[in-house]
Amino acid sequence: MKAIELIREFLHERLAADPAAVVPEAALADLGVDSLMMLELMFEFEDRFAIKLESDLKAPQTVGELATLMEGLIARQTSDPSSAAA
């Protein structure tokens, strides 16, 4: 599952966000994503993709920024199996 699809599914389930509104240029705040919801979403990515997020990540502002961040972390973990979450 691509990152954007997971974001779309997550926001629809948790916030009843219209999946059609979850597009790369959409501001996360406009979709109802606050700091707590962002943490929940990050934990979902960790669980689904067996990745470990760094604690000093810059908070993304848009769906596209979040998807790019997640896909980069997934790609890095895939290319370097030693970085997989224990």
Secondary structure, DSSP 8 states (H G I E B T S, - for coil): --HHHHHHHHHHHHH---GGG--TTSBTGGGT--HHHHHHHHHHHHHHHT----TT-----BHHHHHHHHHHHHHHHHH-GGGS--
